[in-house]
Amino acid sequence: MKRFSLGMAVALFLGACSGAEGPGNSNSAATSPRVTGILSTKQAKQLFGALEAGSRQSPSAYGGYAKGCAAGSVQLEETGPTWQAMRLSRNRNWALPVTIDYLKDLSRAAAREPDWDGIYIGDLSQPRGGPMLTGHRSHQNGLDADIWMRPADRLNLTRTERETMSSTSMRRSKGAFVNSKWTQAHRNILKAAASDPRVARIFVFPGAKVDMCNAETGDRSYLRKIRPWWGHHYHFHVRLTCPDGMRGCVNQDPVPRGDGCDDAQAWVNNILDPPPPDPTAPPPTPRSELTMGDLPAQCAAVLSSN
């Protein structure tokens, strides 16, 4: 059997990628050490996790939130007039420009609430998105963001403080209810976050969704986007829709119709009175690590670009 050289393999690999619409400004395969890495046996997270800066490409999301990458990401400034980025050592304060703009808008809305000077912003994405070395399964295409539940009452935190201080849990009874630290300001900020048309959905612990359902006496349409999910009591997770015209970006299925309050109450009921385990249920299938072959073809050019 004829064996390909590394150079031939690279050329064939990038040739296969070129049929799909993707960002330009990629380096020559023969001179890019990053492309050589693509052809190794490393997992995709090792490749994306090693890059320290975004690509010099037109902003674009490729693939979905849990299987994709991001071209032309920009870095959120560490500190702004109404926000601070947290856990700077992770280098996960990168996202598409639309996400950065959204976060700045939300931070200004939060700063109008009592005891909030703005927001503390947690993980966005890696510089070029893709699978992360640790933590999230999503946050891969530059359209996800975590916002801390802890009120941002100081916007002069040092780098050390941003690494060591923790957010504040808002849950009680394993997430069935909110606790005494939950305030009207939390409701207002989540409402502002969900009311923005750029948002696809927001993940929060079930008790928070039920609390908001019970407290709302006016327009309930925004509640549809607030979805119960495990965890998410130290932060809430915002997911934006694919921007119009961004070919290659894959939206999640639309949220179901209605305000979703009955569904959230069902989550709470199951927390308080868990159903018995199904003895016939198959064991969960372990998740395999993503390789470059699992990601959209354009992600190879995102990795190899300047």
Phi and psi restraints in degrees (value plus and minus 20) as a CYANA .aco file:
   2 LYS   PHI     -92.2   -52.2
   2 LYS   PSI     114.7   154.7
   3 ARG   PHI    -123.3   -83.3
   3 ARG   PSI     115.7   155.7
   4 PHE   PHI    -101.2   -61.2
   4 PHE   PSI     124.5   164.5
   5 SER   PHI     -96.1   -56.1
   5 SER   PSI     146.6   186.6
   6 LEU   PHI     -80.5   -40.5
   6 LEU   PSI     -62.8   -22.8
   7 GLY   PHI     -81.3   -41.3
   7 GLY   PSI     -62.0   -22.0
   8 MET   PHI     -83.9   -43.9
   8 MET   PSI     -59.6   -19.6
   9 ALA   PHI     -84.6   -44.6
   9 ALA   PSI     -61.9   -21.9
  10 VAL   PHI     -81.2   -41.2
  10 VAL   PSI     -65.9   -25.9
  11 ALA   PHI     -81.5   -41.5
  11 ALA   PSI     -63.7   -23.7
  12 LEU   PHI     -85.2   -45.2
  12 LEU   PSI     -59.1   -19.1
  13 PHE   PHI     -82.8   -42.8
  13 PHE   PSI     -69.2   -29.2
  14 LEU   PHI     -91.1   -51.1
  14 LEU   PSI     -49.3    -9.3
  15 GLY   PHI     -84.1   -44.1
  15 GLY   PSI     -58.4   -18.4
  16 ALA   PHI     -86.8   -46.8
  16 ALA   PSI     -49.8    -9.8
  17 CYS   PHI     -96.9   -56.9
  17 CYS   PSI     -44.0    -4.0
  18 SER   PHI     -93.4   -53.4
  18 SER   PSI     -34.7     5.3
  19 GLY   PHI     -91.3   -51.3
  19 GLY   PSI     -47.5    -7.5
  20 ALA   PHI    -108.3   -68.3
  20 ALA   PSI     130.4   170.4
  21 GLU   PHI     -85.8   -45.8
  21 GLU   PSI     109.9   149.9
  22 GLY   PHI    -171.6  -131.6
  22 GLY   PSI     153.8   193.8
  23 PRO   PHI     -91.8   -51.8
  23 PRO   PSI     131.7   171.7
  24 GLY   PHI    -109.7   -69.7
  24 GLY   PSI    -181.3  -141.3
  25 ASN   PHI      44.9    84.9
  25 ASN   PSI      11.9    51.9
  26 SER   PHI    -108.7   -68.7
  26 SER   PSI     135.3   175.3
  27 ASN   PHI     -96.9   -56.9
  27 ASN   PSI     143.5   183.5
  28 SER   PHI     -83.6   -43.6
  28 SER   PSI     117.5   157.5
  29 ALA   PHI     -82.4   -42.4
  29 ALA   PSI     -52.7   -12.7
  30 ALA   PHI     -91.5   -51.5
  30 ALA   PSI     -39.9     0.1
  31 THR   PHI    -132.8   -92.8
  31 THR   PSI     -21.3    18.7
  32 SER   PHI    -118.5   -78.5
  32 SER   PSI      95.1   135.1
  33 PRO   PHI     -85.8   -45.8
  33 PRO   PSI     -44.7    -4.7
  34 ARG   PHI     -87.1   -47.1
  34 ARG   PSI     -58.1   -18.1
  35 VAL   PHI     -85.1   -45.1
  35 VAL   PSI     -58.6   -18.6
  36 THR   PHI     -77.3   -37.3
  36 THR   PSI     -59.7   -19.7
  37 GLY   PHI     -82.6   -42.6
  37 GLY   PSI     -54.0   -14.0
  38 ILE   PHI     -79.1   -39.1
  38 ILE   PSI     -55.7   -15.7
  39 LEU   PHI    -104.5   -64.5
  39 LEU   PSI     -20.0    20.0
  40 SER   PHI    -100.4   -60.4
  40 SER   PSI    -199.0  -159.0
  41 THR   PHI    -108.1   -68.1
  41 THR   PSI     -14.7    25.3
  42 LYS   PHI     -85.0   -45.0
  42 LYS   PSI     129.9   169.9
  43 GLN   PHI     -93.1   -53.1
  43 GLN   PSI     138.2   178.2
  44 ALA   PHI     -79.3   -39.3
  44 ALA   PSI     -53.9   -13.9
  45 LYS   PHI     -85.3   -45.3
  45 LYS   PSI     -50.5   -10.5
  46 GLN   PHI     -87.8   -47.8
  46 GLN   PSI     -55.9   -15.9
  47 LEU   PHI     -93.1   -53.1
  47 LEU   PSI     -69.0   -29.0
  48 PHE   PHI     -91.5   -51.5
  48 PHE   PSI     -55.3   -15.3
  49 GLY   PHI     -89.6   -49.6
  49 GLY   PSI     -36.7     3.3
  50 ALA   PHI    -106.2   -66.2
  50 ALA   PSI     -32.8     7.2
  51 LEU   PHI    -107.3   -67.3
  51 LEU   PSI     118.2   158.2
  52 GLU   PHI    -123.5   -83.5
  52 GLU   PSI     -29.3    10.7
  53 ALA   PHI    -164.3  -124.3
  53 ALA   PSI     139.6   179.6
  54 GLY   PHI     -91.4   -51.4
  54 GLY   PSI     148.9   188.9
  55 SER   PHI    -108.4   -68.4
  55 SER   PSI     131.7   171.7
  56 ARG   PHI    -107.3   -67.3
  56 ARG   PSI      47.3    87.3
  57 GLN   PHI    -151.5  -111.5
  57 GLN   PSI     146.3   186.3
  58 SER   PHI     -83.6   -43.6
  58 SER   PSI     117.9   157.9
  59 PRO   PHI     -79.2   -39.2
  59 PRO   PSI     109.1   149.1
  60 SER   PHI    -181.8  -141.8
  60 SER   PSI     121.0   161.0
  61 ALA   PHI    -119.0   -79.0
  61 ALA   PSI     115.0   155.0
  62 TYR   PHI    -139.2   -99.2
  62 TYR   PSI     111.3   151.3
  63 GLY   PHI      58.1    98.1
  63 GLY   PSI    -183.2  -143.2
  64 GLY   PHI    -117.9   -77.9
  64 GLY   PSI    -195.6  -155.6
  65 TYR   PHI     -90.8   -50.8
  65 TYR   PSI     -45.2    -5.2
  66 ALA   PHI    -135.3   -95.3
  66 ALA   PSI      -8.3    31.7
  67 LYS   PHI    -181.1  -141.1
  67 LYS   PSI      56.2    96.2
  68 GLY   PHI    -188.6  -148.6
  68 GLY   PSI    -183.6  -143.6
  69 CYS   PHI    -178.4  -138.4
  69 CYS   PSI     155.4   195.4
  70 ALA   PHI    -157.0  -117.0
  70 ALA   PSI     106.4   146.4
  71 ALA   PHI    -118.4   -78.4
  71 ALA   PSI     127.3   167.3
  72 GLY   PHI      44.7    84.7
  72 GLY   PSI      10.9    50.9
  73 SER   PHI     -87.2   -47.2
  73 SER   PSI     133.6   173.6
  74 VAL   PHI    -140.8  -100.8
  74 VAL   PSI     136.6   176.6
  75 GLN   PHI    -114.8   -74.8
  75 GLN   PSI     108.1   148.1
  76 LEU   PHI     -85.4   -45.4
  76 LEU   PSI     111.2   151.2
  77 GLU   PHI     -77.4   -37.4
  77 GLU   PSI     123.9   163.9
  78 GLU   PHI     -80.5   -40.5
  78 GLU   PSI     -56.2   -16.2
  79 THR   PHI    -160.8  -120.8
  79 THR   PSI     118.1   158.1
  80 GLY   PHI    -154.6  -114.6
  80 GLY   PSI    -198.1  -158.1
  81 PRO   PHI     -83.8   -43.8
  81 PRO   PSI     -43.6    -3.6
  82 THR   PHI    -157.5  -117.5
  82 THR   PSI       6.3    46.3
  83 TRP   PHI    -178.9  -138.9
  83 TRP   PSI     140.9   180.9
  84 GLN   PHI    -159.6  -119.6
  84 GLN   PSI     119.7   159.7
  85 ALA   PHI    -105.8   -65.8
  85 ALA   PSI     116.9   156.9
  86 MET   PHI    -126.0   -86.0
  86 MET   PSI     144.4   184.4
  87 ARG   PHI      30.8    70.8
  87 ARG   PSI      35.3    75.3
  88 LEU   PHI     -82.6   -42.6
  88 LEU   PSI     -46.8    -6.8
  89 SER   PHI     -83.4   -43.4
  89 SER   PSI     -41.0    -1.0
  90 ARG   PHI     -95.4   -55.4
  90 ARG   PSI     -39.6     0.4
  91 ASN   PHI      35.4    75.4
  91 ASN   PSI      24.7    64.7
  92 ARG   PHI    -136.0   -96.0
  92 ARG   PSI       6.2    46.2
  93 ASN   PHI    -120.9   -80.9
  93 ASN   PSI      24.7    64.7
  94 TRP   PHI    -136.3   -96.3
  94 TRP   PSI     126.2   166.2
  95 ALA   PHI    -186.7  -146.7
  95 ALA   PSI     152.9   192.9
  96 LEU   PHI     -87.5   -47.5
  96 LEU   PSI     132.7   172.7
  97 PRO   PHI     -74.3   -34.3
  97 PRO   PSI     -55.1   -15.1
  98 VAL   PHI     -82.1   -42.1
  98 VAL   PSI     -55.6   -15.6
  99 THR   PHI     -90.0   -50.0
  99 THR   PSI     -62.1   -22.1
 100 ILE   PHI     -81.7   -41.7
 100 ILE   PSI     -64.8   -24.8
 101 ASP   PHI     -81.7   -41.7
 101 ASP   PSI     -62.2   -22.2
 102 TYR   PHI     -80.7   -40.7
 102 TYR   PSI     -65.0   -25.0
 103 LEU   PHI     -84.0   -44.0
 103 LEU   PSI     -58.8   -18.8
 104 LYS   PHI     -86.0   -46.0
 104 LYS   PSI     -59.6   -19.6
 105 ASP   PHI     -82.7   -42.7
 105 ASP   PSI     -64.7   -24.7
 106 LEU   PHI     -85.2   -45.2
 106 LEU   PSI     -56.5   -16.5
 107 SER   PHI     -84.1   -44.1
 107 SER   PSI     -56.3   -16.3
 108 ARG   PHI     -87.9   -47.9
 108 ARG   PSI     -57.3   -17.3
 109 ALA   PHI     -85.5   -45.5
 109 ALA   PSI     -61.4   -21.4
 110 ALA   PHI     -84.3   -44.3
 110 ALA   PSI     -54.9   -14.9
 111 ALA   PHI     -86.8   -46.8
 111 ALA   PSI     -33.2     6.8
 112 ARG   PHI    -104.9   -64.9
 112 ARG   PSI     -26.7    13.3
 113 GLU   PHI    -106.8   -66.8
 113 GLU   PSI     127.9   167.9
 114 PRO   PHI     -79.7   -39.7
 114 PRO   PSI     117.3   157.3
 115 ASP   PHI      50.2    90.2
 115 ASP   PSI     -11.3    28.7
 116 TRP   PHI    -139.8   -99.8
 116 TRP   PSI     103.0   143.0
 117 ASP   PHI    -112.1   -72.1
 117 ASP   PSI     -22.9    17.1
 118 GLY   PHI     134.4   174.4
 118 GLY   PSI    -162.4  -122.4
 119 ILE   PHI    -155.1  -115.1
 119 ILE   PSI     131.3   171.3
 120 TYR   PHI    -116.0   -76.0
 120 TYR   PSI     106.4   146.4
 121 ILE   PHI    -126.2   -86.2
 121 ILE   PSI     104.4   144.4
 122 GLY   PHI    -109.0   -69.0
 122 GLY   PSI    -158.4  -118.4
 123 ASP   PHI     -88.5   -48.5
 123 ASP   PSI     114.9   154.9
 124 LEU   PHI    -125.7   -85.7
 124 LEU   PSI    -121.6   -81.6
 125 SER   PHI    -157.1  -117.1
 125 SER   PSI     150.3   190.3
 126 GLN   PHI     -90.7   -50.7
 126 GLN   PSI     148.4   188.4
 127 PRO   PHI     -73.5   -33.5
 127 PRO   PSI     -53.7   -13.7
 128 ARG   PHI    -142.4  -102.4
 128 ARG   PSI       4.5    44.5
 129 GLY   PHI      46.6    86.6
 129 GLY   PSI    -161.6  -121.6
 130 GLY   PHI      57.1    97.1
 130 GLY   PSI     155.5   195.5
 131 PRO   PHI     -81.8   -41.8
 131 PRO   PSI     122.2   162.2
 132 MET   PHI    -111.0   -71.0
 132 MET   PSI     132.6   172.6
 133 LEU   PHI     -83.1   -43.1
 133 LEU   PSI     -57.5   -17.5
 134 THR   PHI    -161.7  -121.7
 134 THR   PSI     135.3   175.3
 135 GLY   PHI      67.6   107.6
 135 GLY   PSI    -142.3  -102.3
 136 HIS   PHI     -76.6   -36.6
 136 HIS   PSI     125.0   165.0
 137 ARG   PHI    -108.0   -68.0
 137 ARG   PSI     -48.6    -8.6
 138 SER   PHI    -117.0   -77.0
 138 SER   PSI    -166.5  -126.5
 139 HIS   PHI      41.2    81.2
 139 HIS   PSI      12.7    52.7
 140 GLN   PHI    -118.6   -78.6
 140 GLN   PSI     -42.7    -2.7
 141 ASN   PHI    -135.6   -95.6
 141 ASN   PSI       0.0    40.0
 142 GLY   PHI      60.1   100.1
 142 GLY   PSI      -5.9    34.1
 143 LEU   PHI    -142.4  -102.4
 143 LEU   PSI      -7.1    32.9
 144 ASP   PHI    -134.8   -94.8
 144 ASP   PSI     129.6   169.6
 145 ALA   PHI    -173.7  -133.7
 145 ALA   PSI     121.5   161.5
 146 ASP   PHI    -126.0   -86.0
 146 ASP   PSI     111.2   151.2
 147 ILE   PHI    -137.5   -97.5
 147 ILE   PSI     107.7   147.7
 148 TRP   PHI     -86.6   -46.6
 148 TRP   PSI     125.4   165.4
 149 MET   PHI     -96.2   -56.2
 149 MET   PSI     -41.6    -1.6
 150 ARG   PHI     -88.1   -48.1
 150 ARG   PSI     106.9   146.9
 151 PRO   PHI     -78.1   -38.1
 151 PRO   PSI     114.3   154.3
 152 ALA   PHI    -103.7   -63.7
 152 ALA   PSI      66.9   106.9
 153 ASP   PHI    -116.8   -76.8
 153 ASP   PSI     -21.7    18.3
 154 ARG   PHI    -160.0  -120.0
 154 ARG   PSI     109.9   149.9
 155 LEU   PHI    -136.3   -96.3
 155 LEU   PSI       8.3    48.3
 156 ASN   PHI    -145.2  -105.2
 156 ASN   PSI      11.2    51.2
 157 LEU   PHI     -83.6   -43.6
 157 LEU   PSI     120.8   160.8
 158 THR   PHI     -97.6   -57.6
 158 THR   PSI     147.1   187.1
 159 ARG   PHI     -79.6   -39.6
 159 ARG   PSI     -59.4   -19.4
 160 THR   PHI     -84.1   -44.1
 160 THR   PSI     -63.3   -23.3
 161 GLU   PHI     -82.5   -42.5
 161 GLU   PSI     -56.1   -16.1
 162 ARG   PHI     -89.8   -49.8
 162 ARG   PSI     -41.6    -1.6
 163 GLU   PHI    -106.0   -66.0
 163 GLU   PSI     -49.6    -9.6
 164 THR   PHI    -125.7   -85.7
 164 THR   PSI     -49.8    -9.8
 165 MET   PHI     -94.7   -54.7
 165 MET   PSI     134.1   174.1
 166 SER   PHI    -133.8   -93.8
 166 SER   PSI     138.4   178.4
 167 SER   PHI     -94.9   -54.9
 167 SER   PSI    -198.9  -158.9
 168 THR   PHI    -137.3   -97.3
 168 THR   PSI     108.3   148.3
 169 SER   PHI     -92.5   -52.5
 169 SER   PSI     119.3   159.3
 170 MET   PHI    -128.2   -88.2
 170 MET   PSI     -15.1    24.9
 171 ARG   PHI    -118.7   -78.7
 171 ARG   PSI     137.2   177.2
 172 ARG   PHI    -157.0  -117.0
 172 ARG   PSI     130.5   170.5
 173 SER   PHI      34.3    74.3
 173 SER   PSI      31.2    71.2
 174 LYS   PHI      40.6    80.6
 174 LYS   PSI       4.7    44.7
 175 GLY   PHI      80.1   120.1
 175 GLY   PSI     -17.0    23.0
 176 ALA   PHI     -93.4   -53.4
 176 ALA   PSI     -47.9    -7.9
 177 PHE   PHI    -157.8  -117.8
 177 PHE   PSI     142.3   182.3
 178 VAL   PHI    -103.0   -63.0
 178 VAL   PSI     140.3   180.3
 179 ASN   PHI    -125.2   -85.2
 179 ASN   PSI    -191.3  -151.3
 180 SER   PHI     -91.3   -51.3
 180 SER   PSI     -33.5     6.5
 181 LYS   PHI    -103.1   -63.1
 181 LYS   PSI     -33.0     7.0
 182 TRP   PHI     -93.7   -53.7
 182 TRP   PSI     114.1   154.1
 183 THR   PHI    -152.1  -112.1
 183 THR   PSI     152.6   192.6
 184 GLN   PHI     -80.9   -40.9
 184 GLN   PSI     -51.0   -11.0
 185 ALA   PHI     -81.2   -41.2
 185 ALA   PSI     -58.6   -18.6
 186 HIS   PHI     -80.6   -40.6
 186 HIS   PSI     -64.4   -24.4
 187 ARG   PHI     -80.2   -40.2
 187 ARG   PSI     -64.8   -24.8
 188 ASN   PHI     -85.0   -45.0
 188 ASN   PSI     -60.2   -20.2
 189 ILE   PHI     -89.0   -49.0
 189 ILE   PSI     -62.3   -22.3
 190 LEU   PHI     -84.3   -44.3
 190 LEU   PSI     -57.1   -17.1
 191 LYS   PHI     -83.8   -43.8
 191 LYS   PSI     -64.7   -24.7
 192 ALA   PHI     -81.8   -41.8
 192 ALA   PSI     -60.7   -20.7
 193 ALA   PHI     -82.9   -42.9
 193 ALA   PSI     -62.5   -22.5
 194 ALA   PHI    -100.0   -60.0
 194 ALA   PSI     -43.2    -3.2
 195 SER   PHI     -97.3   -57.3
 195 SER   PSI     -34.4     5.6
 196 ASP   PHI     -90.0   -50.0
 196 ASP   PSI     109.2   149.2
 197 PRO   PHI     -84.6   -44.6
 197 PRO   PSI     -35.0     5.0
 198 ARG   PHI     -94.7   -54.7
 198 ARG   PSI     -32.5     7.5
 199 VAL   PHI    -108.4   -68.4
 199 VAL   PSI     115.1   155.1
 200 ALA   PHI    -110.5   -70.5
 200 ALA   PSI     -65.1   -25.1
 201 ARG   PHI    -186.0  -146.0
 201 ARG   PSI     141.2   181.2
 202 ILE   PHI    -151.1  -111.1
 202 ILE   PSI     112.1   152.1
 203 PHE   PHI    -120.7   -80.7
 203 PHE   PSI     112.3   152.3
 204 VAL   PHI    -170.5  -130.5
 204 VAL   PSI     139.8   179.8
 205 PHE   PHI     -87.5   -47.5
 205 PHE   PSI     130.8   170.8
 206 PRO   PHI     -75.6   -35.6
 206 PRO   PSI     -60.5   -20.5
 207 GLY   PHI     -81.1   -41.1
 207 GLY   PSI     -52.5   -12.5
 208 ALA   PHI     -88.8   -48.8
 208 ALA   PSI     -61.8   -21.8
 209 LYS   PHI     -83.3   -43.3
 209 LYS   PSI     -64.5   -24.5
 210 VAL   PHI     -83.7   -43.7
 210 VAL   PSI     -61.0   -21.0
 211 ASP   PHI     -79.2   -39.2
 211 ASP   PSI     -64.1   -24.1
 212 MET   PHI     -86.8   -46.8
 212 MET   PSI     -57.1   -17.1
 213 CYS   PHI     -81.9   -41.9
 213 CYS   PSI     -63.3   -23.3
 214 ASN   PHI     -92.0   -52.0
 214 ASN   PSI     -49.5    -9.5
 215 ALA   PHI    -105.3   -65.3
 215 ALA   PSI     -43.8    -3.8
 216 GLU   PHI     -94.4   -54.4
 216 GLU   PSI     105.0   145.0
 217 THR   PHI    -135.1   -95.1
 217 THR   PSI     -24.1    15.9
 218 GLY   PHI    -134.0   -94.0
 218 GLY   PSI    -155.9  -115.9
 219 ASP   PHI     -81.5   -41.5
 219 ASP   PSI     104.1   144.1
 220 ARG   PHI    -125.9   -85.9
 220 ARG   PSI     -14.9    25.1
 221 SER   PHI     -82.1   -42.1
 221 SER   PSI     -54.8   -14.8
 222 TYR   PHI     -86.4   -46.4
 222 TYR   PSI     -44.2    -4.2
 223 LEU   PHI     -81.2   -41.2
 223 LEU   PSI     -45.7    -5.7
 224 ARG   PHI     -77.4   -37.4
 224 ARG   PSI     -55.2   -15.2
 225 LYS   PHI    -101.5   -61.5
 225 LYS   PSI     -34.6     5.4
 226 ILE   PHI    -108.7   -68.7
 226 ILE   PSI      94.2   134.2
 227 ARG   PHI    -136.2   -96.2
 227 ARG   PSI     114.9   154.9
 228 PRO   PHI     -92.6   -52.6
 228 PRO   PSI     120.4   160.4
 229 TRP   PHI    -176.8  -136.8
 229 TRP   PSI     134.0   174.0
 230 TRP   PHI     -78.5   -38.5
 230 TRP   PSI     128.1   168.1
 231 GLY   PHI      52.0    92.0
 231 GLY   PSI    -161.3  -121.3
 232 HIS   PHI      35.0    75.0
 232 HIS   PSI      19.5    59.5
 233 HIS   PHI    -131.4   -91.4
 233 HIS   PSI     -33.2     6.8
 234 TYR   PHI    -113.4   -73.4
 234 TYR   PSI     -42.6    -2.6
 235 HIS   PHI    -169.6  -129.6
 235 HIS   PSI     143.4   183.4
 236 PHE   PHI    -134.4   -94.4
 236 PHE   PSI     132.7   172.7
 237 HIS   PHI    -133.5   -93.5
 237 HIS   PSI      98.0   138.0
 238 VAL   PHI    -118.9   -78.9
 238 VAL   PSI     114.7   154.7
 239 ARG   PHI    -145.2  -105.2
 239 ARG   PSI     101.8   141.8
 240 LEU   PHI    -109.0   -69.0
 240 LEU   PSI     135.8   175.8
 241 THR   PHI     -96.1   -56.1
 241 THR   PSI     140.2   180.2
 242 CYS   PHI     -83.0   -43.0
 242 CYS   PSI     107.3   147.3
 243 PRO   PHI     -79.5   -39.5
 243 PRO   PSI     128.4   168.4
 244 ASP   PHI     -76.2   -36.2
 244 ASP   PSI     115.4   155.4
 245 GLY   PHI      61.0   101.0
 245 GLY   PSI     -19.9    20.1
 246 MET   PHI    -106.7   -66.7
 246 MET   PSI      64.1   104.1
 247 ARG   PHI     -86.5   -46.5
 247 ARG   PSI     119.9   159.9
 248 GLY   PHI      79.7   119.7
 248 GLY   PSI     -38.2     1.8
 249 CYS   PHI    -104.3   -64.3
 249 CYS   PSI     115.2   155.2
 250 VAL   PHI    -134.5   -94.5
 250 VAL   PSI      94.8   134.8
 251 ASN   PHI     -92.9   -52.9
 251 ASN   PSI     132.0   172.0
 252 GLN   PHI     -91.5   -51.5
 252 GLN   PSI     137.1   177.1
 253 ASP   PHI     -74.7   -34.7
 253 ASP   PSI     124.1   164.1
 254 PRO   PHI     -79.2   -39.2
 254 PRO   PSI     131.5   171.5
 255 VAL   PHI     -86.1   -46.1
 255 VAL   PSI     129.9   169.9
 256 PRO   PHI     -81.5   -41.5
 256 PRO   PSI     140.6   180.6
 257 ARG   PHI     -88.4   -48.4
 257 ARG   PSI     140.8   180.8
 258 GLY   PHI      70.5   110.5
 258 GLY   PSI     157.9   197.9
 259 ASP   PHI    -105.2   -65.2
 259 ASP   PSI     -28.8    11.2
 260 GLY   PHI      55.0    95.0
 260 GLY   PSI     -10.9    29.1
 261 CYS   PHI     -91.7   -51.7
 261 CYS   PSI     -57.9   -17.9
 262 ASP   PHI     -83.8   -43.8
 262 ASP   PSI     -58.3   -18.3
 263 ASP   PHI     -84.5   -44.5
 263 ASP   PSI     -63.0   -23.0
 264 ALA   PHI     -83.9   -43.9
 264 ALA   PSI     -59.0   -19.0
 265 GLN   PHI     -84.3   -44.3
 265 GLN   PSI     -56.0   -16.0
 266 ALA   PHI     -82.8   -42.8
 266 ALA   PSI     -58.7   -18.7
 267 TRP   PHI     -79.8   -39.8
 267 TRP   PSI     -66.1   -26.1
 268 VAL   PHI     -82.7   -42.7
 268 VAL   PSI     -63.9   -23.9
 269 ASN   PHI     -79.1   -39.1
 269 ASN   PSI     -58.2   -18.2
 270 ASN   PHI     -92.5   -52.5
 270 ASN   PSI     -47.6    -7.6
 271 ILE   PHI     -89.2   -49.2
 271 ILE   PSI     -64.6   -24.6
 272 LEU   PHI     -94.2   -54.2
 272 LEU   PSI     -53.7   -13.7
 273 ASP   PHI    -156.5  -116.5
 273 ASP   PSI      58.1    98.1
 274 PRO   PHI     -80.3   -40.3
 274 PRO   PSI     116.5   156.5
 275 PRO   PHI     -88.1   -48.1
 275 PRO   PSI     132.4   172.4
 276 PRO   PHI     -85.6   -45.6
 276 PRO   PSI     128.8   168.8
 277 PRO   PHI     -84.1   -44.1
 277 PRO   PSI     127.6   167.6
 278 ASP   PHI    -102.7   -62.7
 278 ASP   PSI      92.5   132.5
 279 PRO   PHI     -87.6   -47.6
 279 PRO   PSI     -37.2     2.8
 280 THR   PHI    -114.8   -74.8
 280 THR   PSI     -22.9    17.1
 281 ALA   PHI     -89.1   -49.1
 281 ALA   PSI     113.7   153.7
 282 PRO   PHI     -89.1   -49.1
 282 PRO   PSI     132.9   172.9
 283 PRO   PHI     -83.0   -43.0
 283 PRO   PSI     128.0   168.0
 284 PRO   PHI     -82.7   -42.7
 284 PRO   PSI     122.6   162.6
 285 THR   PHI    -102.8   -62.8
 285 THR   PSI     103.9   143.9
 286 PRO   PHI     -79.6   -39.6
 286 PRO   PSI     120.5   160.5
 287 ARG   PHI     -97.0   -57.0
 287 ARG   PSI     113.2   153.2
 288 SER   PHI    -107.2   -67.2
 288 SER   PSI     133.1   173.1
 289 GLU   PHI     -93.5   -53.5
 289 GLU   PSI     120.5   160.5
 290 LEU   PHI     -93.1   -53.1
 290 LEU   PSI     120.2   160.2
 291 THR   PHI    -129.2   -89.2
 291 THR   PSI     152.6   192.6
 292 MET   PHI     -80.3   -40.3
 292 MET   PSI     -51.1   -11.1
 293 GLY   PHI     -87.1   -47.1
 293 GLY   PSI     -39.7     0.3
 294 ASP   PHI    -102.5   -62.5
 294 ASP   PSI     -38.6     1.4
 295 LEU   PHI    -113.6   -73.6
 295 LEU   PSI     141.5   181.5
 296 PRO   PHI     -74.6   -34.6
 296 PRO   PSI     127.5   167.5
 297 ALA   PHI     -79.5   -39.5
 297 ALA   PSI     -50.8   -10.8
 298 GLN   PHI     -84.0   -44.0
 298 GLN   PSI     -39.1     0.9
 299 CYS   PHI     -86.1   -46.1
 299 CYS   PSI     -44.4    -4.4
 300 ALA   PHI     -84.8   -44.8
 300 ALA   PSI     -60.6   -20.6
 301 ALA   PHI     -90.1   -50.1
 301 ALA   PSI     -53.2   -13.2
 302 VAL   PHI     -82.9   -42.9
 302 VAL   PSI     -62.8   -22.8
 303 LEU   PHI     -85.4   -45.4
 303 LEU   PSI     -60.0   -20.0
 304 SER   PHI    -107.3   -67.3
 304 SER   PSI     -28.7    11.3
 305 SER   PHI     -90.7   -50.7
 305 SER   PSI     137.3   177.3
